[in-house]
C-alpha cells in the first residue's frame, strides 16, 4: 500500500535567503504620507511594498486603468483586422481594400488621441 502525501496547497515556502526578516521604520509627515499612499495605490501596492520597491531602485509604474486596458484590446482587434485586410490585399489588390485601410487608420488615430491624455509619467 502506498501512502498518499497530503497536498496542503498554498504558496511554497521561501528559501531562508529570500525571507524578509529585517524591519525598518520610516516616519513621514502627514502630507508626505498622503503622497506615498496615493503613489502606492496607483501602483497597486501596499505602502510597505511601495517603499521597499523604491528603496531597491526598482522602477514603479502605475497599474493600467480599465480605460487604457480597453484601448489596448481595441488595438489588438484592429491588428487582427489589418492582418485580414493584408491577406485580402494580396489576393484582390490594394484598390479593393483601400476604404477599409482608411477606416482602420482613422480608428487607430482616434485611439492614440484618447490614450495620449491618459498617459502621464510622474
C-alpha positions in Angstrom: 0.0 0.0 0.0 1.4 3.4 -0.9 1.0 6.4 1.3 -0.5 9.5 -0.4 1.2 12.7 0.6 -1.3 15.4 1.7 -1.1 18.5 -0.5 -1.9 21.5 1.6 -1.8 23.8 -1.3 -0.9 27.5 -1.0 2.3 29.3 -1.7 5.6 27.4 -1.5 7.8 28.4 1.4 10.6 30.8 0.6 14.2 29.9 1.0 16.0 31.5 4.0 17.9 34.0 1.9 14.6 35.2 0.3 12.7 35.9 3.5 12.4 39.4 4.7 13.4 39.4 8.3 14.7 42.9 8.9 12.3 45.7 9.8 13.0 49.4 9.1 10.7 52.1 10.4 10.1 55.2 8.4 8.4 58.3 9.7 6.5 60.6 7.3 4.8 63.9 7.9 1.1 63.9 7.1 1.5 65.4 3.6 4.3 63.1 2.7 2.4 60.0 3.9 -0.7 61.0 1.8 1.6 61.4 -1.2 3.2 58.0 -0.7 -0.2 56.4 0.0 -1.5 57.9 -3.3 1.5 56.7 -5.3 1.3 53.2 -3.8 -2.4 52.8 -4.5 -1.9 54.0 -8.2 0.8 51.3 -8.5 -1.5 48.7 -6.9 0.9 48.1 -4.0 0.8 48.5 -0.2 2.7 51.4 1.3 5.2 48.9 2.7 5.8 47.2 -0.7 5.9 50.5 -2.5 8.6 51.8 -0.1 10.6 48.5 -0.5 10.4 48.7 -4.3 11.5 52.4 -4.3 14.4 51.7 -1.8 15.6 48.9 -4.1 15.8 51.3 -7.1 13.0 49.4 -8.9 11.0 51.4 -11.4 7.5 51.6 -10.1 4.7 52.0 -12.6 1.1 52.8 -12.2 -1.3 49.9 -12.9 -3.2 50.1 -16.2 -6.5 51.8 -15.9 -9.6 50.0 -17.2 -9.9 52.6 -19.9 -6.4 52.0 -21.1 -6.9 48.2 -21.0 -10.0 48.7 -23.2 -7.9 50.7 -25.7 -5.2 48.0 -25.8 -7.9 45.4 -26.5 -9.3 47.6 -29.3 -5.8 48.0 -30.8 -5.4 44.2 -30.7 -8.7 43.7 -32.5 -7.6 46.3 -35.1 -4.3 44.4 -35.6 -6.3 41.3 -36.4 -8.3 43.3 -39.0 -5.1 44.6 -40.5 -3.8 41.0 -41.0 -7.1 40.0 -42.6 -7.0 43.0 -44.9 -3.4 42.4 -45.8 -4.3 38.8 -46.8 -7.2 40.1 -48.9 -5.0 42.8 -50.5 -2.6 40.1 -51.7 -5.5 38.3 -53.3 -7.5 41.2 -54.8 -5.1 44.2 -54.9 -4.9 47.4 -52.9 -7.8 49.2 -54.6 -10.2 46.5 -53.3 -9.3 47.2 -49.7 -8.5 50.9 -49.8 -11.6 52.1 -47.9 -11.0 49.5 -45.2 -7.4 50.7 -44.8 -8.6 54.4 -44.4 -11.2 53.3 -41.8 -8.5 51.5 -39.8 -6.1 54.4 -39.9 -8.9 56.7 -38.6 -9.7 54.2 -35.8 -6.0 53.9 -34.8 -5.7 57.7 -34.8 -8.7 58.0 -32.6 -7.4 55.5 -30.1 -4.0 57.3 -30.0 -5.7 60.6 -29.3 -7.7 59.1 -26.5 -4.6 57.3 -24.9 -2.3 60.3 -25.0 -4.0 62.3 -22.3 -4.2 59.1 -20.1 -0.5 58.5 -20.0 1.4 60.8 -17.7 4.7 59.7 -16.1 5.2 61.2 -12.7 
